[in-house]
C-alpha cells in the first residue's frame, strides 16, 4: 500500500471558526454530521504526515464498508496548535479527507 505524503503548510494551521455558545445550537449543529474522533498525544514526536496518512487510509477503508449518510466532522479536544502531535495530525487528516473540524 503506497500512501501520498501530506505536508503541513500555513494554510492547514489556521482555519475560520464559528463559536457555538448554547447547548441547543451545539446539539442542532452536530446532529447534522457524522462524528469522527481521533485521539492521540500532544507530545507525539513522530512525523505527523506519516501518521495522518495511515489514519486516512484506515478511515477510507472503514467508510467504504459503511453507509454514512451525513457529512463527517472531525472532533478534537483543543490540544495546543503545534507542528507535531495530535494537533498537527488531526489538521492533516481533516484537510486530506476534506472534512470540517469541531473543537470541544
Secondary structure, DSSP 8 states (H G I E B T S, - for coil): ---------HHHH--------SHHHHHHHHTTEEEEE----TT--S-HHHHHHHHHHHHHHHHHTS---SEEEEEE------SSSHHHHHHHHHHHHT-EEEE-
